[in-house]
Amino acid sequence: MTKNTIQSIKKGKLIGKHLANKASEAESRDLENWLNDNPRNKELLDEIRKDGNLEAEIDSIDAYDEKAAWQRLLELLERKKQIRILIRWKVAAIIFLIVGIGGVASNFFGPAEEEVTPQNFLTTIQTQRGESSKVILPDSSVVHLNSSTSLTYSNNFYADNRTVDLRGEAYFEVAKSATHPFEVSYDAVKVKVYGTSFNVNTATFDNTMDVVLEEGSVELSHNNNRFENVMLVPGEKASFDEANNVLRISKVDTYKYTAWREGLLVFEDDSMDRVFKKLEGWYDVDIEITDEKINEFVFNATIMDESLEDIFDLIQFSCGIKYNIIYSKNPKIISKVIVSLN
């Protein structure tokens, strides 16, 4: 790392603190001195302040962690062909706020002494059981990750392609691009996207990969030609069973499959084994049944912000079962719900 790069990082950190109203008196004086050094510095800072989109961008900062943000920073630096477009000060300021470092625009603070060496790396964003997250991709596409889900993309995302690898469940709101198609990959199955909103679940109860299209259009294909390419229209669900080499297309109520991103679980005549699988991931608990007959019951409900006790009270009332919640005081041990017949 060169001296100029280090100075850029320091300036970036200083700007980030100033924008977040967290600069000390000494840091504020340093910033004032920097602004007085060159009229262009003040113009750049004014541009950041008046950018109406900055506040909305900052609201999405919680979708990043420090490691992902740093990798994003390196990714932006690597794209020399797009650096004048992508490394605008409003983007740089957001990165400063995310990681407390900057240094993206070393050309604004002084000439760089060395090139950034291109690196090959992957960025993976992972959610644990019982948690969800919203991710803003480099192309401004929005991805909602359900619990126990991972999303991976490479450092050349958007520069050369827009391919992501998914393990788990995610809802995509894809930014349109005529020159860079968006693709979701899961093993040999590819979902090619044409600017749209859809849900993909690779962790279903019956071990199928489900794609539910809400808006726009998507095309499904298989690397080994297990099925012919198929286009979905809004309101359709594609389910691919790899083990039995079967692809099924059906009409569905998409809200049942996408409401989870709004904090809702929708059950419509779902068998209890399916219900329990969803509840395990949603509440990060283990559910143990003492009688297989319980799985034959069906459940109908829309759940939002209910406690675990409230949900099982409802199940107890509608299905005639008993339950016992065993809470764990050890954070490394998952709480358990034991379900039995009356």
Secondary structure, 3 states (H helix, E strand, C coil): CCHHHHHHHHHHHHHHHHHCCCCCHHHHHHHHHHHHHCHHHHHHHHHHHHCCCHHHHHHCHHHCCHHHHHHHHHHHHHCHHHHHHHCCHHHHHHHHHHHCCCCCCHHHHCCCCCCCCCCCCEEEEECCCCCCEEEECCCCCEEEECCCCEEEEECCECCCEEEEEEECEEEEECCCCCCCCEEEEECCEEEEECCCEEEEECCCCCCCEEEEEEECCEEEEECCCCCCCEEECCCEEEEEECCCCEEEEEECCHHHHHHHHHCEEEEEEEEHHHHHHHHHHHHCEEEEECCHHHHHCEEEEEEECCCHHHHHHHHHHHHCEEEEEECCCCCCCCEEEEEEEC
